């Protein structure tokens, strides 16, 4: 099942993609929180709401499936072998040897989430001149829990979506921590929908990213240093995970920072991310206060 949040007749609604791939079937429920109530119902063992209307996918204004996640997103840094290698001689060189000791986990604030085709705002050089893209598979937690064992972790996964972990690299480095440089407004495009875990094996899928039509990233989740069960186990150690929590699993090699010389995003750039089994997330980057 592919669960989408959209604007229909001026209202936020939530539905599922029909079998024909051309129609969204709207659920009989308030769509203000997007897919979150459906994830919660599923976790509680309750049936999903009935279908009340069908609308064409073509022309639908899709939002992020979780327009405002219930709390900060869990995000994992340097979690692909090739990506860790491309950054080992960068500003991360002092701790490059420890990359496979424990997952690097940071957060993005929920307010930075935007949907497919939404504009991502470049803040201007006075704030940051080093904006980077990161194509990532994101896990959506279904059944919550604390101290979840790795062996049980996949049973706690409701589904998967795509995120672009947009990053202000200079801000990230300046503050010697990552949250500020990761959490600018609009810095977490998400979508186009959540694909439920029964339809996608997130442990083995392909993640690709293009900038203005040029392929930059191409990796498989089999290259993760810490796999999805390990990430769920790690994030739940002493911390209760709730239905709808999001864990972004890291990005493959090919980020702008890893190129020689680095290539930062600029006004008008379009970033397209495709993950096999999910679909496409595309966004244009626009400098604030510029037409």
C-alpha positions as CSV (number, residue, x, y, z in Angstrom):
1,X,0.0,0.0,0.0
2,X,1.2,3.5,-0.9
3,X,-0.2,6.1,1.5
4,X,-0.2,9.7,0.3
5,X,-1.2,13.1,1.8
6,X,-2.6,15.7,-0.6
7,X,-4.6,18.8,-0.9
8,X,-8.1,18.1,-2.3
9,X,-10.7,20.8,-2.7
10,X,-8.7,23.0,-0.4
11,X,-8.4,20.5,2.4
12,X,-5.6,18.2,3.5
13,X,-6.6,14.6,2.9
14,X,-4.9,11.2,3.1
15,X,-5.4,8.3,0.8
16,X,-3.8,5.3,-0.8
17,X,-2.7,4.8,-4.4
18,X,-5.2,2.5,-6.2
19,X,-4.2,-0.6,-8.0
20,X,-4.4,1.2,-11.4
21,X,-1.5,3.6,-10.2
22,X,-3.5,6.5,-11.6
23,X,-6.1,7.1,-8.8
24,X,-5.8,8.0,-5.1
25,X,-8.5,6.6,-2.9
26,X,-9.3,9.0,-0.1
27,X,-9.8,7.6,3.4
28,X,-12.8,8.6,5.6
29,X,-10.6,10.4,8.1
30,X,-9.2,13.9,8.9
31,X,-6.1,14.4,6.9
32,X,-4.6,17.2,8.9
33,X,-1.8,15.0,10.4
34,X,-1.4,13.1,7.1
35,X,-0.6,9.4,7.4
36,X,0.1,9.5,11.1
37,X,-3.4,8.5,12.3
38,X,-3.3,5.5,9.9
39,X,0.1,4.4,11.2
40,X,-1.3,4.7,14.8
41,X,-4.4,2.7,13.9
42,X,-2.3,0.0,12.3
43,X,0.0,-0.2,15.3
44,X,-3.1,-0.6,17.5
45,X,-4.4,-3.4,15.4
46,X,-7.4,-1.4,14.2
47,X,-8.8,-1.5,10.7
48,X,-8.1,1.4,8.4
49,X,-10.9,3.8,7.6
50,X,-13.1,3.2,4.6
51,X,-12.7,4.8,1.2
52,X,-15.1,7.7,0.5
53,X,-13.8,9.2,-2.7
54,X,-11.5,8.6,-5.6
55,X,-9.5,11.4,-7.2
56,X,-7.0,11.3,-10.2
57,X,-3.3,11.2,-9.2
58,X,-2.5,13.4,-12.2
59,X,-2.6,17.0,-11.1
60,X,-2.9,16.1,-7.4
61,X,-0.9,18.4,-5.0
62,X,1.0,15.9,-3.0
63,X,2.4,16.9,0.4
64,X,4.9,15.0,2.6
65,X,3.1,11.9,3.8
66,X,3.9,13.1,7.3
67,X,3.5,16.9,6.8
68,X,4.7,17.5,10.3
69,X,6.2,14.5,12.1
70,X,5.2,14.1,15.7
71,X,8.8,14.9,16.8
72,X,12.3,15.4,15.5
73,X,13.5,12.9,12.8
74,X,16.2,10.5,13.7
75,X,19.0,10.8,11.1
76,X,22.1,8.7,10.5
77,X,25.3,10.1,9.2
78,X,28.0,8.5,7.1
79,X,26.2,5.1,6.9
80,X,27.2,3.9,3.5
81,X,30.7,2.4,3.1
82,X,31.4,4.4,-0.1
83,X,30.1,7.6,1.4
84,X,32.2,7.3,4.5
85,X,35.2,6.6,2.3
86,X,34.6,9.8,0.1
87,X,34.6,11.9,3.3
88,X,37.5,10.3,5.2
89,X,40.0,13.0,4.0
90,X,37.5,15.9,4.6
91,X,36.7,17.8,7.7
92,X,35.6,14.4,9.2
93,X,39.1,12.9,9.0
94,X,39.7,13.2,12.7
95,X,37.0,10.7,13.5
96,X,37.0,8.7,10.2
97,X,38.5,5.6,11.9
98,X,35.5,5.3,14.3
99,X,32.8,5.4,11.5
100,X,31.9,1.7,12.0
101,X,32.0,1.7,15.8
102,X,28.6,3.1,16.5
103,X,26.0,4.8,14.3
104,X,26.2,8.6,14.1
105,X,22.7,9.8,15.0
106,X,21.5,13.5,14.8
107,X,18.1,15.1,14.3
108,X,16.2,17.4,12.0
109,X,13.3,19.4,13.5
110,X,9.8,18.4,12.2
111,X,9.1,21.8,10.9
112,X,11.7,21.5,8.2
113,X,9.7,18.9,6.3
114,X,8.2,19.8,2.9
115,X,6.6,17.7,0.2
116,X,7.3,16.7,-3.4
117,X,7.8,19.6,-5.8
118,X,7.9,22.1,-3.0
119,X,10.6,24.7,-3.2
120,X,13.6,24.4,-0.9
121,X,14.8,27.8,0.2
122,X,18.5,28.6,0.0
123,X,19.2,31.0,2.9
124,X,21.7,33.2,1.1
125,X,25.5,33.4,1.4
126,X,25.4,35.5,4.5
127,X,24.0,32.5,6.3
128,X,25.4,29.6,4.3
129,X,27.0,29.2,0.9
130,X,27.5,25.5,1.1
131,X,24.1,23.8,0.7
132,X,24.3,20.1,-0.1
133,X,21.9,17.3,-1.0
134,X,21.6,13.8,0.6
135,X,19.3,11.2,-0.9
136,X,18.0,8.8,1.7
137,X,15.7,5.9,2.4
138,X,13.7,6.7,5.5
139,X,12.0,4.2,7.8
140,X,8.6,4.9,9.3
141,X,8.1,3.2,12.6
142,X,4.8,1.3,13.1
143,X,4.6,-0.6,16.3
144,X,6.5,1.5,18.9
145,X,8.7,0.2,21.7
146,X,11.8,0.7,23.8
147,X,15.0,-1.4,23.8
148,X,13.8,-3.1,20.6
149,X,16.1,-6.1,19.8
150,X,17.7,-6.2,16.4
151,X,16.1,-9.6,15.7
152,X,12.7,-8.0,16.2
153,X,13.3,-4.6,14.6
154,X,11.7,-5.2,11.2
155,X,8.4,-6.1,12.8
156,X,8.4,-2.5,14.2
157,X,8.7,-1.0,10.7
158,X,5.4,0.3,9.1
159,X,6.9,1.4,5.9
160,X,9.4,3.5,3.9
161,X,9.6,6.9,2.2
162,X,12.2,9.1,0.6
163,X,13.9,12.1,2.3
164,X,16.5,14.6,1.1
165,X,18.6,15.4,4.1
166,X,19.5,18.9,2.9
167,X,22.5,20.3,4.8
168,X,24.3,23.6,5.2
169,X,27.8,22.2,5.4
170,X,29.5,25.3,6.7
171,X,27.0,25.7,9.5
172,X,27.3,22.0,10.3
173,X,31.1,22.3,10.7
174,X,31.0,25.7,12.4
175,X,28.9,24.5,15.4
176,X,30.8,21.2,15.8
177,X,27.4,19.5,15.8
178,X,24.9,18.8,13.1
179,X,21.4,19.8,14.2
180,X,21.5,23.5,13.2
181,X,22.9,22.9,9.7
182,X,20.4,20.2,9.0
183,X,17.2,21.9,10.3
184,X,16.8,25.1,8.2
185,X,13.2,25.6,7.1
186,X,12.4,23.4,4.1
187,X,15.5,21.3,4.5
188,X,13.7,18.0,4.6
189,X,11.8,17.2,1.4
190,X,9.8,13.9,2.0
191,X,7.6,11.8,-0.2
192,X,6.0,11.1,-2.5
193,X,4.2,8.6,-0.2
194,X,4.9,5.9,2.4
195,X,5.2,2.4,0.9
196,X,4.2,-0.2,3.5
197,X,6.8,-2.8,4.5
198,X,4.8,-5.7,3.0
199,X,5.5,-4.2,-0.4
200,X,9.2,-3.2,-0.1
201,X,12.3,-4.7,1.2
202,X,14.1,-1.7,2.5
203,X,17.2,-3.7,3.3
204,X,17.9,-4.2,-0.4
205,X,16.9,-1.4,-2.7
206,X,18.5,1.2,-5.0
207,X,18.9,4.9,-4.1
208,X,19.8,7.4,-6.8
209,X,20.0,11.1,-7.0
210,X,20.3,13.6,-9.9
211,X,21.2,17.3,-9.8
212,X,19.9,19.1,-12.9
213,X,19.7,15.8,-14.7
214,X,23.3,14.7,-13.8
215,X,23.5,11.5,-11.9
216,X,25.4,12.1,-8.6
217,X,24.5,9.3,-6.3
218,X,23.8,5.6,-7.0
219,X,23.9,3.1,-4.2
220,X,22.1,0.1,-2.6
221,X,21.0,-0.2,1.0
222,X,23.0,-3.4,1.1
223,X,26.0,-1.1,1.4
224,X,24.8,0.3,4.7
225,X,27.4,0.1,7.4
226,X,24.6,-0.2,10.0
227,X,21.6,-1.9,8.6
228,X,18.0,-1.0,9.3
229,X,17.5,-3.5,12.1
230,X,20.6,-2.2,13.8
231,X,19.4,1.4,13.4
232,X,16.0,0.6,15.0
233,X,17.7,-1.2,17.8
234,X,20.1,1.7,18.4
235,X,17.5,4.5,18.3
236,X,15.3,2.6,20.7
237,X,18.0,2.1,23.4
238,X,16.5,3.8,26.4
239,X,14.3,5.9,24.1
240,X,10.7,4.9,23.4
241,X,9.9,4.9,19.7
242,X,6.3,5.8,18.7
243,X,4.2,5.1,15.6
244,X,5.1,7.6,12.9
245,X,8.7,8.2,14.1
246,X,11.1,8.5,11.2
247,X,14.6,7.2,10.9
248,X,16.6,8.5,7.9
249,X,19.2,5.8,7.1
250,X,22.0,7.8,5.6
251,X,23.1,8.7,2.1
252,X,25.2,7.0,-0.6
253,X,28.5,8.4,-2.0
254,X,28.3,11.4,-4.4
255,X,27.3,14.3,-2.2
256,X,28.4,17.7,-3.3
257,X,30.9,17.9,-0.4
258,X,32.6,14.8,-1.5
259,X,33.3,16.0,-5.1
260,X,36.6,17.6,-6.2
261,X,36.1,20.5,-6.0
262,X,32.9,20.5,-3.9
263,X,29.8,21.4,-5.8
264,X,27.1,23.2,-3.8
265,X,23.5,23.8,-4.7
266,X,22.6,27.1,-6.3
267,X,19.5,29.0,-7.2
268,X,17.3,27.1,-9.7
269,X,18.9,23.7,-9.2
270,X,16.6,20.7,-9.3
271,X,17.4,17.6,-7.2
272,X,15.6,14.4,-8.2
273,X,15.8,11.3,-5.9
274,X,14.5,7.9,-7.0
275,X,14.3,4.8,-4.8
276,X,13.3,1.5,-6.4
277,X,10.0,0.4,-5.0
278,X,9.0,3.8,-3.8
279,X,9.2,6.4,-6.6
280,X,10.5,9.9,-7.2
281,X,11.0,12.9,-5.0
282,X,11.9,16.1,-6.8
283,X,12.4,19.6,-5.6
284,X,13.7,22.9,-6.9
285,X,16.1,25.0,-4.8
286,X,15.3,28.7,-4.8
287,X,17.3,31.5,-3.1
288,X,15.2,33.5,-0.7
289,X,14.2,37.0,-1.8
290,X,15.1,36.2,-5.4
291,X,12.6,35.7,-8.2
